[in-house]
Amino acid sequence: MDGVSVSGCLIDVADVGFDNFSPESGGVINIRGRKENICPTSGVVGNVIQQMICAQWTDEMIRRGSVPYYFKGVCQVGGREYINVMKPYFDQRGY
């Protein structure tokens, strides 16, 4: 945005987004001596929504006969080996 600050929420300026309707903005834990609560639930709710969208998309792909393959992180146990085995499938499909 070339240094221009925009007031409002991220969803107001993002190209794509979804509103998780989380009613709190600061957090749900009140700590004595602090003016504002901490630990907002919006991040957790947003992550759950994102995972649900991915699960629904995966289900739809399977119904259409195209089981999606997912990369596994190389830092996970067996991640590099998994990627080496799955890469030809990714390359063949193009996704």
C-alpha positions as CSV (number, residue, x, y, z in Angstrom):
1,M,0.0,0.0,0.0
2,D,3.0,2.3,-0.5
3,G,3.2,3.3,3.1
4,V,-0.4,4.4,3.4
5,S,-2.0,3.2,6.6
6,V,-5.6,2.1,6.4
7,S,-7.9,2.1,9.4
8,G,-10.3,-0.7,9.9
9,C,-9.9,-4.5,9.8
10,L,-7.8,-6.7,7.5
11,I,-11.0,-7.9,5.8
12,D,-11.7,-4.3,4.8
13,V,-8.5,-4.1,2.7
14,A,-7.7,-7.7,1.8
15,D,-8.4,-9.0,-1.7
16,V,-10.1,-12.1,-0.3
17,G,-11.2,-12.9,3.3
18,F,-14.0,-14.3,5.4
19,D,-15.6,-12.9,8.6
20,N,-15.5,-15.4,11.4
21,F,-18.0,-13.4,13.4
22,S,-15.8,-13.6,16.5
23,P,-17.4,-11.1,18.9
24,E,-14.2,-10.2,20.8
25,S,-11.3,-8.4,19.3
26,G,-8.8,-8.2,22.2
27,G,-9.1,-11.6,23.9
28,V,-11.0,-13.8,26.3
29,I,-8.6,-13.9,29.2
30,N,-8.7,-11.0,31.7
31,I,-5.4,-10.4,33.6
32,R,-5.5,-8.2,36.7
33,G,-3.7,-5.0,36.1
34,R,-4.1,-5.1,32.3
35,K,-6.6,-2.7,30.6
36,E,-7.4,-5.2,27.8
37,N,-8.0,-8.9,27.6
38,I,-5.5,-11.2,25.9
39,C,-5.8,-14.4,23.8
40,P,-8.3,-13.6,21.1
41,T,-10.2,-16.6,19.8
42,S,-10.4,-15.2,16.2
43,G,-7.2,-16.9,15.2
44,V,-8.3,-20.3,16.3
45,V,-11.8,-19.9,14.8
46,G,-10.3,-18.7,11.5
47,N,-8.0,-21.7,11.4
48,V,-10.9,-24.1,12.0
49,I,-12.9,-22.5,9.2
50,Q,-9.9,-22.7,6.9
51,Q,-9.4,-26.4,7.7
52,M,-13.1,-27.0,7.1
53,I,-12.9,-25.4,3.7
54,C,-9.9,-27.5,2.8
55,A,-11.7,-30.7,4.0
56,Q,-14.8,-29.8,2.0
57,W,-12.7,-29.1,-1.1
58,T,-10.9,-32.4,-0.7
59,D,-14.2,-34.3,-0.3
60,E,-15.5,-32.6,-3.5
61,M,-12.4,-33.6,-5.4
62,I,-12.7,-37.2,-4.3
63,R,-16.3,-37.3,-5.3
64,R,-15.3,-36.1,-8.8
65,G,-12.7,-38.9,-9.0
66,S,-9.5,-36.8,-8.5
67,V,-8.0,-37.6,-5.1
68,P,-5.8,-34.6,-4.2
69,Y,-2.2,-35.1,-3.1
70,Y,-0.7,-32.9,-0.4
71,F,2.9,-32.0,0.2
72,K,4.2,-32.9,3.6
73,G,6.7,-30.6,5.4
74,V,10.3,-31.6,5.0
75,C,10.8,-30.9,8.7
76,Q,8.3,-33.6,9.6
77,V,9.5,-37.2,10.1
78,G,9.5,-38.9,6.7
79,G,8.6,-35.6,5.0
80,R,11.4,-35.6,2.5
81,E,10.8,-39.3,1.6
82,Y,7.1,-38.6,1.2
83,I,7.7,-35.7,-1.2
84,N,10.2,-37.7,-3.2
85,V,7.6,-40.4,-3.7
86,M,4.7,-38.1,-4.4
87,K,6.5,-35.5,-6.7
88,P,5.9,-37.5,-9.9
89,Y,2.1,-37.5,-9.2
90,F,2.2,-33.7,-8.6
91,D,4.2,-33.2,-11.8
92,Q,1.9,-35.5,-13.9
93,R,-1.2,-33.6,-12.8
94,G,0.3,-30.2,-12.6
95,Y,-1.1,-29.6,-9.1
